[in-house]
Amino acid sequence: MVKKENINKRSPMNVSIASRLLGVSITVFVLLLTLKSELLEKDIIILQLALSMPLLLASMISNAKIVDTDSFKDYYLFNRLTNSAGIALIFNTIGLLVASHISKIIGIVFFILLLILLSGLLYLDLNKRKIYNELMMILIVLVLGLLPAIMAV
C-alpha cells in the first residue's frame, strides 16, 4: 500500500521534472524552428518532438492530481505511461538529430547505449512486476529511434 506522505513528497517532484522536460521540448522546438529549421526537415524527428509535448503535459497534469491513495490508483498508470513515452520521444529526437546531422555512427551508439541502460533497469525491476515503463520505452526507442537511425533517417 502506498503511504500518503510518500505520495505528497513524490507528486510535486514528478510534476517539477515533467515541467522541466516539457520546457526543454518547447525550447528545443522553438530554437530549431527559428535558428536552423532545416534540422526539422525529417518528419519522424518533428513528429516525435511535437508528440513529446502533449505527453509530458498530460503526465504533469495527472501527477498533480495524485494527492491520496484513491487518486494514486486512478492516475498512476496513466501518469507513468505518458511520462515514459514523452521521455522516450525526447531522447529519440536527440538521437535522430545526432544520427542525421552529425554522425550516423554516434547516433546509433547513442541508441544502443540507451537500450542497454533501459534493459538494465528492466532486469532490475523484473521481480517488482512493474516493467511496463521500461518495456514501452525500449519499444519506442527501438522502433522510432534506432531503426530510423540505422535506415539513415
Backbone as numpy.savetxt, mean C-alpha at the origin, in Angstrom:
# Nx Ny Nz CAx CAy CAz Cx Cy Cz
-9.53 -11.34 22.76 -10.36 -10.16 22.76 -9.48 -8.91 22.76
-9.89 -7.93 22.03 -9.15 -6.69 21.92 -9.52 -5.78 23.08
-8.51 -5.26 23.77 -8.76 -4.37 24.89 -9.02 -2.96 24.38
-9.95 -2.27 25.05 -10.32 -0.92 24.63 -9.13 0.03 24.66
-8.27 -0.08 25.67 -7.13 0.84 25.73 -6.18 0.63 24.56
-6.07 -0.62 24.06 -5.24 -0.87 22.89 -5.83 -0.23 21.64
-7.15 -0.31 21.52 -7.82 0.31 20.38 -7.61 1.81 20.39
-7.79 2.42 21.56 -7.67 3.87 21.66 -6.25 4.36 21.40
-5.24 3.54 21.64 -3.85 3.92 21.36 -3.50 3.71 19.89
-3.99 2.61 19.30 -3.60 2.27 17.95 -4.33 3.07 16.89
-5.61 3.33 17.09 -6.39 3.97 16.06 -5.84 5.33 15.63
-5.53 6.26 16.56 -4.97 7.55 16.12 -3.62 7.39 15.42
-2.81 6.43 15.88 -1.52 6.21 15.25 -1.70 5.72 13.82
-2.64 4.79 13.60 -2.88 4.28 12.26 -3.47 5.35 11.35
-4.34 6.19 11.89 -4.89 7.31 11.10 -3.75 8.23 10.69
-2.84 8.50 11.59 -1.71 9.37 11.30 -0.83 8.78 10.19
-0.56 7.50 10.26 0.26 6.85 9.23 -0.45 6.89 7.89
-1.73 6.55 7.87 -2.48 6.56 6.61 -2.57 7.97 6.04
-2.75 8.98 6.89 -2.84 10.35 6.38 -1.50 10.80 5.80
-0.42 10.38 6.39 0.90 10.72 5.84 1.11 10.05 4.49
0.74 8.78 4.38 0.88 8.08 3.10 -0.01 8.71 2.03
-1.21 9.11 2.42 -2.09 9.79 1.48 -1.46 11.11 1.04
-0.88 11.83 1.98 -0.18 13.07 1.64 0.97 12.84 0.68
1.72 11.76 0.90 2.82 11.42 -0.01 2.27 11.12 -1.40
1.20 10.35 -1.49 0.61 10.01 -2.79 0.18 11.26 -3.55
-0.52 12.14 -2.85 -1.00 13.35 -3.51 0.15 14.25 -3.92
1.16 14.38 -3.05 2.32 15.21 -3.36 3.08 14.67 -4.57
3.31 13.37 -4.59 4.01 12.77 -5.73 3.21 12.98 -7.01
1.91 12.79 -6.93 1.05 12.96 -8.09 1.13 14.39 -8.62
0.98 15.37 -7.75 1.00 16.78 -8.16 2.38 17.16 -8.70
3.44 16.72 -8.02 4.79 17.04 -8.49 5.05 16.43 -9.87
4.65 15.19 -10.05 4.87 14.56 -11.35 4.07 15.25 -12.44
2.85 15.64 -12.12 2.03 16.32 -13.12 2.62 17.67 -13.51
3.12 18.40 -12.53 3.59 19.75 -12.82 5.04 19.80 -13.30
5.88 18.94 -12.77 7.31 19.03 -13.10 7.75 18.10 -14.23
7.21 16.92 -14.26 7.69 15.94 -15.25 6.54 15.00 -15.62
5.56 15.51 -16.30 4.36 14.74 -16.60 4.63 13.54 -17.50
5.73 13.55 -18.23 6.03 12.38 -19.08 6.30 11.12 -18.25
6.62 11.28 -16.95 6.78 10.11 -16.08 5.46 9.38 -15.88
4.36 10.07 -16.14 3.05 9.47 -15.96 2.43 8.98 -17.28
3.27 8.78 -18.28 2.74 8.36 -19.57 2.27 6.90 -19.57
2.74 6.12 -18.65 2.32 4.71 -18.55 1.04 4.63 -17.73
-0.01 4.07 -18.33 -1.31 3.99 -17.65 -1.24 3.21 -16.35
-0.43 2.16 -16.30 -0.38 1.33 -15.09 0.22 2.11 -13.92
1.13 3.03 -14.20 1.73 3.83 -13.13 0.72 4.83 -12.59
0.08 5.58 -13.47 -0.88 6.58 -13.01 -2.10 5.92 -12.38
-2.51 4.78 -12.90 -3.65 4.06 -12.32 -3.37 3.67 -10.87
-2.20 3.11 -10.62 -1.88 2.67 -9.27 -1.70 3.84 -8.31
-1.08 4.90 -8.77 -0.93 6.08 -7.92 -2.30 6.69 -7.62
-3.15 6.77 -8.63 -4.49 7.35 -8.43 -5.35 6.47 -7.52
-5.27 5.16 -7.68 -6.08 4.25 -6.85 -5.60 4.22 -5.40
-4.33 4.47 -5.17 -3.82 4.45 -3.80 -4.48 5.53 -2.95
-4.84 6.64 -3.55 -5.40 7.76 -2.79 -6.76 7.44 -2.17
-7.75 6.98 -2.93 -9.03 6.66 -2.27 -8.92 5.47 -1.31
-8.03 4.52 -1.61 -7.85 3.40 -0.69 -7.29 3.87 0.65
-6.30 4.74 0.62 -5.73 5.25 1.86 -6.71 6.16 2.60
-7.50 6.91 1.84 -8.52 7.75 2.48 -9.56 6.88 3.19
-10.01 5.81 2.51 -10.98 4.90 3.13 -10.38 4.24 4.37
-9.12 3.88 4.29 -8.42 3.29 5.44 -8.37 4.27 6.60
-8.05 5.51 6.30 -7.95 6.52 7.34 -9.31 6.77 8.00
-10.35 6.88 7.20 -11.68 7.13 7.75 -12.17 5.94 8.57
-11.98 4.73 8.04 -12.44 3.55 8.79 -11.65 3.37 10.09
-10.37 3.74 10.07 -9.57 3.64 11.28 -10.03 4.63 12.33
-10.45 5.80 11.89 -10.94 6.80 12.84 -12.24 6.35 13.49
-12.97 5.46 12.83 -14.24 4.98 13.37 -14.06 3.84 14.38
-12.84 3.31 14.48 -12.58 2.24 15.44 -12.33 2.87 16.80
-13.35 2.82 17.66 -13.23 3.43 18.99 -13.49 2.45 20.12
-14.08 1.30 19.81 -14.36 0.30 20.84 -14.38 -1.08 20.19
-14.63 -2.10 20.99 -14.58 -3.46 20.44 -15.65 -3.73 19.40
-16.82 -3.11 19.53 -17.87 -3.30 18.53 -17.47 -2.69 17.18
-16.97 -1.47 17.22 -16.56 -0.84 15.96 -15.30 -1.52 15.41
-14.47 -2.06 16.29 -13.29 -2.81 15.85 -13.72 -3.98 14.97
-14.72 -4.72 15.42 -15.23 -5.86 14.66 -15.80 -5.42 13.32
-16.47 -4.26 13.32 -17.11 -3.78 12.10 -16.12 -3.27 11.05
-15.08 -2.59 11.48 -14.21 -1.88 10.55 -12.82 -2.49 10.35
-12.39 -3.40 11.19 -11.00 -3.84 11.16 -10.59 -4.46 9.82
-11.35 -5.43 9.34 -10.98 -6.11 8.09 -10.97 -5.12 6.92
-12.00 -4.31 6.83 -12.06 -3.30 5.77 -10.85 -2.38 5.85
-10.52 -1.96 7.05 -9.40 -1.06 7.27 -8.09 -1.70 6.83
-7.84 -2.92 7.26 -6.58 -3.58 6.93 -6.45 -3.81 5.43
-7.54 -4.22 4.79 -7.46 -4.49 3.35 -7.25 -3.21 2.53
-7.97 -2.14 2.86 -7.78 -0.90 2.10 -6.40 -0.30 2.37
-5.92 -0.40 3.61 -4.60 0.11 3.93 -3.51 -0.68 3.21
-3.60 -1.99 3.26 -2.59 -2.82 2.60 -2.58 -2.62 1.09
-3.76 -2.54 0.49 -3.83 -2.32 -0.96 -3.26 -0.96 -1.32
-3.59 0.07 -0.56 -3.06 1.41 -0.84 -1.55 1.47 -0.74
-1.01 0.85 0.30 0.44 0.82 0.47 1.12 0.05 -0.66
0.56 -1.10 -1.02 1.13 -1.89 -2.11 1.13 -1.09 -3.42
0.07 -0.35 -3.69 0.01 0.44 -4.92 1.03 1.58 -4.91
1.27 2.19 -3.76 2.31 3.23 -3.68 3.68 2.63 -3.99
3.98 1.49 -3.37 5.28 0.85 -3.64 5.39 0.40 -5.09
4.30 -0.08 -5.67 4.33 -0.45 -7.08 4.62 0.77 -7.96
4.02 1.90 -7.62 4.26 3.12 -8.39 5.74 3.49 -8.35
6.32 3.43 -7.18 7.74 3.76 -7.03 8.59 2.77 -7.85
8.32 1.48 -7.68 9.10 0.47 -8.40 8.96 0.59 -9.91
7.75 0.86 -10.39 7.54 0.99 -11.83 8.18 2.26 -12.39
8.18 3.33 -11.61 8.88 4.54 -12.05 10.38 4.27 -12.15
10.92 3.55 -11.18 12.34 3.19 -11.23 12.62 2.30 -12.43
11.79 1.28 -12.63 12.01 0.33 -13.73 11.86 0.98 -15.10
10.93 1.91 -15.23 10.69 2.48 -16.56 11.55 3.70 -16.88
12.04 4.42 -15.87 12.75 5.66 -16.15 14.18 5.72 -15.60
14.56 4.76 -14.78 15.93 4.77 -14.24 16.67 3.52 -14.69
16.24 2.35 -14.19 16.89 1.10 -14.55 15.92 -0.06 -14.35
15.72 -0.81 -15.40 14.83 -1.97 -15.32 15.33 -2.96 -14.28
16.62 -3.20 -14.25 17.21 -4.16 -13.30 16.98 -3.69 -11.86
17.24 -2.42 -11.59 17.04 -1.91 -10.22 15.57 -2.00 -9.83
14.68 -1.72 -10.76 13.25 -1.85 -10.50 12.86 -3.28 -10.15
13.39 -4.23 -10.90 13.09 -5.64 -10.64 13.67 -6.06 -9.29
14.89 -5.63 -8.98 15.50 -5.93 -7.68 14.64 -5.34 -6.55
14.14 -4.14 -6.74 13.25 -3.49 -5.77 12.04 -4.39 -5.50
11.39 -4.86 -6.55 10.21 -5.71 -6.37 10.56 -7.06 -5.74
11.67 -7.64 -6.13 12.07 -8.92 -5.54 12.35 -8.77 -4.04
13.06 -7.72 -3.67 13.32 -7.47 -2.24 12.00 -7.25 -1.49
11.10 -6.47 -2.06 9.80 -6.23 -1.43 9.03 -7.53 -1.25
9.05 -8.39 -2.25 8.36 -9.69 -2.16 9.01 -10.60 -1.12
10.32 -10.57 -1.02 11.02 -11.37 0.00 10.63 -10.90 1.39
10.60 -9.59 1.59 10.24 -9.04 2.91 8.78 -9.35 3.26
7.89 -9.21 2.30 6.48 -9.53 2.55 6.30 -11.02 2.82
7.07 -11.85 2.13 7.01 -13.30 2.37 7.53 -13.64 3.77
8.55 -12.91 4.22 9.05 -13.10 5.59 7.98 -12.75 6.61
7.28 -11.65 6.38 6.16 -11.29 7.28 5.07 -12.34 7.24
4.78 -12.85 6.06 3.78 -13.90 5.92 4.18 -15.14 6.71
5.43 -15.51 6.61 5.93 -16.67 7.34 5.81 -16.47 8.85
6.15 -15.29 9.32 6.06 -15.00 10.76 4.62 -15.00 11.26
3.68 -14.66 10.39 2.27 -14.57 10.79 1.47 -15.83 10.51
2.09 -16.87 10.00 1.34 -18.08 9.64 0.54 -18.66 10.80
1.11 -18.67 11.98 0.41 -19.26 13.12 -0.66 -18.36 13.70
-0.71 -17.09 13.26 -1.70 -16.15 13.79 -2.98 -16.13 12.96
-2.99 -16.78 11.85 -4.14 -16.89 10.95 -4.64 -15.54 10.44
-3.80 -14.54 10.47 -4.17 -13.24 9.91 -3.18 -12.89 8.82
-3.21 -13.69 7.79 -2.22 -13.55 6.72 -2.80 -12.89 5.47
-4.07 -12.50 5.51 -4.69 -11.94 4.31 -4.03 -10.65 3.86
-3.53 -9.84 4.80 -2.83 -8.60 4.41 -1.61 -8.90 3.56
-0.77 -9.78 4.07 0.46 -10.11 3.35 0.17 -10.80 2.03
-0.80 -11.72 2.03 -1.15 -12.41 0.79 -1.64 -11.43 -0.27
-2.50 -10.51 0.14 -3.03 -9.54 -0.80 -1.91 -8.63 -1.31
-1.04 -8.17 -0.42 0.06 -7.31 -0.84 1.01 -8.04 -1.79
1.32 -9.30 -1.49 2.18 -10.08 -2.37 1.55 -10.22 -3.74
0.27 -10.50 -3.80 -0.44 -10.64 -5.07 -0.43 -9.33 -5.85
-0.72 -8.22 -5.19 -0.73 -6.91 -5.86 0.66 -6.56 -6.38
1.69 -6.77 -5.55 3.06 -6.44 -5.97 3.51 -7.34 -7.11
3.14 -8.60 -7.05 3.53 -9.55 -8.10 2.85 -9.22 -9.42
1.53 -9.07 -9.39 0.76 -8.90 -10.63 0.85 -7.48 -11.19
0.78 -6.48 -10.33 0.75 -5.09 -10.80 2.09 -4.38 -10.67
3.10 -5.07 -10.14 4.41 -4.46 -9.97 5.51 -5.20 -10.72
5.84 -6.39 -10.22 6.97 -7.13 -10.79 6.72 -7.54 -12.24
5.56 -8.10 -12.52 5.30 -8.55 -13.91 5.35 -7.40 -14.91
4.70 -6.25 -14.64 4.86 -5.15 -15.58 6.30 -4.64 -15.69
7.03 -4.67 -14.58 8.44 -4.25 -14.62 9.27 -5.18 -15.50
8.99 -6.48 -15.41 9.71 -7.46 -16.23 9.35 -7.28 -17.71
8.09 -6.95 -17.96 7.64 -6.79 -19.35 7.94 -5.39 -19.88
8.89 -4.72 -19.25 9.41 -3.42 -19.70 8.39 -2.29 -19.60
7.50 -2.39 -18.66 6.51 -1.35 -18.38 6.02 -0.76 -19.65
